[in-house]
Amino acid sequence: MGKTRPPERNKRNKKPSQNGSPSKSPTQLLSDAASLLEISEPQSALKAALKALKQLRQTANATERLPALALLGEISLQLGDVESARAYFAESAEIDPQGEVPEERGGGPEKFFWLAQLSDEGGMDSVRWYERGADVLRKQIARAVAQGGGNDDEADLDPELHENRVKLANALCGIAEVYMTDLSFDDAEAEKQCNKAVEEALSVAPDQPTTLQTAASVRISQLRKEDARELLTASLELWKDLDPEDPDVPDFATRISLSRLLMEAEMEDEAIEVLERLIREDDLSVEAWYLGGWCLHLLSQKEKAKPAAAAAAGDDGVDEEEELMRRSRSWLLKSLKLYQLLDYEDERLKEHALELVKSMNEVLGEPEAGEDEGATEDGWEDAESDGDDEDEDEEMVGG
């Protein structure tokens, strides 16, 4: 009888998965997770990424875990799990404390910026994380410029360098905003640090709308409105004539913030142009309708304050102040209708909108049927309601 053949070691050690196919490598699992995240399946992506991290924890080289930790942080944020996201980014920061591991291997400064935004302490803790990420970018920018022969003009042609400068400017704007909010109790120091961060941001990325907006916000807080207007005008000029799909047009939230700043800087005409554009892009935005109504109300008050000789009627003979008030009320009624239909949760917005509508009703009288067609095709009182809800609707319109 011949000897039995021993099992082949490499085949014996390959554990099949439950469905009989070979186990996937961490790289394959992370690729699957990223693909699942792109098609909005974060729960499935989480399972694949966790499996990859479990395998990677068994390796001696901790830096190999960085891609999994970065992806798990992103997945957790999509799932609304802030605690887990913070834990993944914190572990990543422990493994790559200086951000020296290349971004394509899961390193770089991004984790520091997430930790700044997710900090449950806020204040100086957020500033420290922002600064840590900013230092990484400063070094990367300096190296890129040096490799380009120290010539900034030639170095600026490098898209990666441009991207890093924009990231650095955004981080510095984040620092400025922390000093304007969480740390504003120390007025002298906060103003000093705001100025320092904004000036550096403007020096590294002077042609970025968000940089210019943050600088304008700082100037408004310093009661330097003329300087703020110049910065806001420069920000608008960068993108106002571009197509909505152009990547250089700031995102919706950034332009909402811009409209608020324009109103604070008493640039209501520019603000309403921005808001009209936003409504064309998303006519279900409660905040955009509300801000437009408020802005038109401010314009009506400006018209009212004009001397009688200057407050002329429009081309069609309609009183300009009254027309602005009617448009304002129309926008506000639309915002209130959407507020209710979409279960919006900003109580202060609702209260202010109702207050403005009530004040205009006292001047204009109750809105007539179809008066708000400029903002919505069906009247406020046609909202989906009956019984007690219908009474509530009438109260909202009448104040």
Steps between C-alpha positions, in 0.01 A plus 500: 500500500650833396537803725211737514573840348514778762271797440661793321577763765411804289163356403423389854566852634267673254171537685202512271227748578153384592387496138798286399705775330848600625519778762558845357811699582474827697572693179211329322267552795584872518445534126161334541417729794592813305283388207207428731536842659488664156165336427359606840519166678690604815386205715639247251811716461544497878498120514765469229723769651475351851599162362802659332603679820469176698745332264735799503513508881675164481794652309803651672504817287245741647521740206330236285183566700481865396294454179245291692479751785453792259224319313329387821502858623329614180246216513420575866434864414257399228323280753487785751723314747719790613653314797629216282625741236692696763651175635618387155657838419663514845658158450622614161656809660683280752647289219592799281550785753687729260288427194811379317346186350387580142127559454472216250599269787244648740726765656524875459321783682134415434449308827615802701240721334227247572607483864486881516142499373391201710662611824254477788707758689519756219691820568875456533474125441359569153764767437780257592371239255461759225855622563635147489349447157607847385862424593492189280375706207752779557782246474353341187459841336856605589639176352301543179616860457863399567479219245370754250816704543345736749298669226145554624363572152624167364404314815144634473454294183518184712137395570599312817670811636192709422280246677724504808489879512120493490496238778735713710284809447191303605676379815604854586144618443388225738737637763368852447141380541583324829648823635189690385266255676626263770789724609343841447481561877865614487434794268854633460663159447218374279527800269876464482483130414215554251706761317806278499314200358308704241805688377688174445197347326479798264872474428488130401161496320388854416267382223277267702141604576498333843823677600361837396170429679672410826714813478183702440334341804796601716486855366126522571562389859760778522242750368713554189208476255668672208787250511244219527313629192819500295575140600144384432498671160827326413353166611191548281703602196680166504191295413181702446518477119584128494254222413341331805679174417843664490724348772623847595152600620493464881268239644145581610580539870791735430275724291231497768766629741605755239146636472489551878832685490382718212194596703716580803718717278187680372544359148141384468482534120791258462354271768165464324678417174686219676178374662301509177769285343488258793122467470537416132734219603292374794150637547448287812758684710317645800799714593542649152131602482517642853819698435358632174190619683705664770728663242206642306358631829829682566486649150144620566618669819779671308244623249280625783790695648562693178392865487158541339650658189734204446245224566350499152257241369621228266459502123147357530396758759510251788639624829846343532484457876165324483615277214808394697285425802265283296793308352650462847176362639468261206847355563439473873166325453672251273769438763232443767310260279814298431592521868182315583500255211864401553488494882780754517641549850642853521251657740671840493468517122128424523441758773685773311316420176165517680597828665589654164181374334290641784666842472433511125139384542444803720606724212376308197198325649448126493640328189244451228444163333784431260701805614805286570505337155831671438651260749276198468239372257252409773406734782616453859149406609499208253761321711429135573294539817150483637311555824728641771794506258307735271440738791872486579583596140272806519666602827846474342403731215317747716764500777 
